Amino acid sequence: TTTGVTGTGTGSAGNDTNPVNNTTTFAVASQSLADVSVSLALTGTATPGGTVTGTVTFYNLGSTTAVNVTRTVSLTGGTITAATGASVDPTGKTATFPVISIIPGATASFTFTYVVPAAGSVNATASIATTTTETNVLNNVATASTTVGSVSAAVSGRACIDANRSRSCDPGEPPLPNVLVRLYSGNSTATLVTTALTQANGSYSISGVAPGTYTLAFFDCANPLLPASCTNIGTTPVNQAAFTASGLNPSTGVTGGVVAKSGGLGTVGMSITNIRVYPGDNTFDQNLPLDPNGIVYSSGPGRNPVAGAVVRLIGPGGSDPSALLLGNSNTVVTGINGFYQFFFVNATAADNGTYTLTVQAPPSYSPPVVTSATFAIGGGVAAPGSLSPVPPGATNAQPQATPPLLGGNTTYYLNFRYNFTPGLAGEVFNNHIPLDPLGGPVGGPVGTVADVSVVKTGPATLAGGFTGTYTITITNAGPGAATNVRVEDILPSGLTLVSASITPAASWNLGTGTTGAVAESASLAVGSSTLTLVVQASAAAVGTTITNVATITTTSTDTNAANNVSRASTLIVGADVSIIKTGPATVATGTTISYVLT
């Protein structure tokens, strides 16, 4: 439609000879125009493969009706499954709305659903057009996008001593703490992703794992913070789950690196491969049921495992049987759990004969080398024996899978006559070997009596993604210096070590890694030291309470072992961010305005 604007113009001059023509009238015609516009809203991020909803809104911001209005929504990277009020083309890439007229001031919104891909992004374009003349065509197109998120999940499991040799971690079987768990990308051990340590109950959990395929391997370490002290445990780790935590996806892990044992005694494996991690769906029961030949332990009352003992297997006539063994080594240095194992994988009947174990004791234990002639005598332990021949199948030297209690069966063997002929081959388990602590049954050198303790403090709450500080106060209350002191703080899942320091530094050797810290002192005088740990909380741990444990041990006579462990619990919370905007209540036209964001 058109309307008119009229007006009058007048001019004058003092010497005008004809004032009659000094006034005139004018008229300007105006036209009402349309202004069609579109807006588009999509979900910012979405789960891979998920279905989400978008909204498109069409407008006429003009003053006249827009006719022959065309409207479309098109996608790249995703697929439209349905669109209210529109038809979707067979490819799922474009939704087309009917051609209509839109009156001035009208607004219409429509929803549509679309499937996002496994990775990347979805980009959408909405457009509107009319044959009616418009005041503004720049608002006829709108764009938006959805980023495909990587929803992480957790991988968890247990390490145990497989007491019943069922090749699974069954309820009641002894847990294995401080086993190093390494998670690798893909189906090999070429690319390390992260690590974890099993806790006191043998469990571990690795959170924040991106969807994909992974491999797990387990390691025995003299010091978990020193990779050189860690050895891959070859004793058939296993996936004990049929499905993931949701119950919707299959648990796909299989034992990798499988090798047949000599004499037809089954197989051993080195890892769990092909572990499929699904978005937001935890994978569990990726376990290590350990089946060692035995444990080196202290003959003292505690019957604790001994780390750092060097166990060697010597072949017939003093030969080196390394080539017959898994891992091609006849030497095991015991880790924190004290176990040793030798698996024959390349032996044949030609290798039949008598094999001998020797044990080189670490400092503070005796005899220096355990043989058939020199052996531990403390705590009522038996002298070593010989097993000739080793019976077919499995033979238990002692009935239990862990070191014997005081007064229990302490039978063990150092000499074994093996026959590797299938049907006659045998293995020996629970062959626990004692060492005498120097100076007395509790392991302290003569004359050293002390009371060592730790007290740990830390934040009650910590925001995910942020750092916090834990403090461990280490005390020797005397009366004498404490020997071979070890303070250990292995961080639970959800915390990563950023830095560590100890004072006085001259009294300690401090080892650190992302999973915690270990401080050792050969001789700790009466007094106190402080170990400070700065850690970062994982955003994936928000909503959980994490308990951090510090322990202290000594080879001196410790008069009070009850104060050798200290715990601090921290609730991991979400970060609380806020913004406040301030500015003038009123302003004058044409002035510059300043706003402050806090």
ZILINNOR-V307940 format. One record per run of one state. SS is the DSSP state (helix for helix, strand for strand, loop for the rest). FROM is the first residue (numbers start at 1). TO is the last residue. If there is no record, write none. Layout:
BEGIN
ss->SS from->FROM to->TO
ss->SS from->FROM to->TO
END
This chain:
BEGIN
ss->loop from->1 to->1
ss->strand from->2 to->10
ss->loop from->11 to->18
ss->helix from->19 to->21
ss->loop from->22 to->22
ss->strand from->23 to->31
ss->loop from->32 to->33
ss->strand from->34 to->34
ss->loop from->35 to->35
ss->strand from->36 to->41
ss->loop from->42 to->44
ss->strand from->45 to->47
ss->loop from->48 to->50
ss->strand from->51 to->60
ss->loop from->61 to->65
ss->strand from->66 to->76
ss->loop from->77 to->77
ss->strand from->78 to->83
ss->loop from->84 to->85
ss->strand from->86 to->88
ss->loop from->89 to->93
ss->strand from->94 to->102
ss->loop from->103 to->106
ss->strand from->107 to->116
ss->loop from->117 to->120
ss->strand from->121 to->129
ss->loop from->130 to->133
ss->strand from->134 to->134
ss->loop from->135 to->140
ss->strand from->141 to->149
ss->loop from->150 to->152
ss->strand from->153 to->161
ss->loop from->162 to->174
ss->strand from->175 to->175
ss->loop from->176 to->179
ss->strand from->180 to->185
ss->loop from->186 to->191
ss->strand from->192 to->197
ss->loop from->198 to->202
ss->strand from->203 to->209
ss->loop from->210 to->211
ss->strand from->212 to->221
ss->loop from->222 to->226
ss->helix from->227 to->229
ss->strand from->230 to->232
ss->loop from->233 to->237
ss->strand from->238 to->239
ss->loop from->240 to->242
ss->strand from->243 to->243
ss->loop from->244 to->249
ss->strand from->250 to->250
ss->loop from->251 to->253
ss->strand from->254 to->256
ss->loop from->257 to->258
ss->strand from->259 to->260
ss->loop from->261 to->261
ss->helix from->262 to->264
ss->loop from->265 to->266
ss->strand from->267 to->268
ss->loop from->269 to->270
ss->strand from->271 to->278
ss->loop from->279 to->280
ss->strand from->281 to->281
ss->loop from->282 to->282
ss->strand from->283 to->283
ss->loop from->284 to->285
ss->strand from->286 to->290
ss->loop from->291 to->293
ss->strand from->294 to->298
ss->loop from->299 to->304
ss->strand from->305 to->305
ss->loop from->306 to->309
ss->strand from->310 to->314
ss->loop from->315 to->315
ss->helix from->316 to->318
ss->loop from->319 to->319
ss->strand from->320 to->320
ss->loop from->321 to->321
ss->helix from->322 to->324
ss->strand from->325 to->325
ss->loop from->326 to->330
ss->strand from->331 to->333
ss->loop from->334 to->338
ss->strand from->339 to->340
ss->loop from->341 to->343
ss->strand from->344 to->344
ss->loop from->345 to->348
ss->helix from->349 to->351
ss->loop from->352 to->352
ss->strand from->353 to->360
ss->loop from->361 to->364
ss->strand from->365 to->366
ss->loop from->367 to->368
ss->strand from->369 to->370
ss->loop from->371 to->377
ss->helix from->378 to->380
ss->loop from->381 to->384
ss->strand from->385 to->387
ss->loop from->388 to->392
ss->strand from->393 to->396
ss->loop from->397 to->412
ss->strand from->413 to->418
ss->loop from->419 to->425
ss->strand from->426 to->429
ss->loop from->430 to->432
ss->strand from->433 to->437
ss->loop from->438 to->448
ss->strand from->449 to->450
ss->loop from->451 to->451
ss->strand from->452 to->457
ss->loop from->458 to->460
ss->strand from->461 to->463
ss->loop from->464 to->466
ss->strand from->467 to->476
ss->loop from->477 to->481
ss->strand from->482 to->490
ss->loop from->491 to->494
ss->strand from->495 to->503
ss->loop from->504 to->504
ss->helix from->505 to->507
ss->loop from->508 to->508
ss->strand from->509 to->513
ss->loop from->514 to->515
ss->strand from->516 to->524
ss->loop from->525 to->526
ss->strand from->527 to->537
ss->loop from->538 to->538
ss->helix from->539 to->541
ss->loop from->542 to->544
ss->strand from->545 to->553
ss->loop from->554 to->556
ss->strand from->557 to->558
ss->loop from->559 to->560
ss->helix from->561 to->563
ss->loop from->564 to->564
ss->strand from->565 to->573
ss->loop from->574 to->580
ss->strand from->581 to->582
ss->loop from->583 to->595
ss->strand from->596 to->597
ss->loop from->598 to->598
END
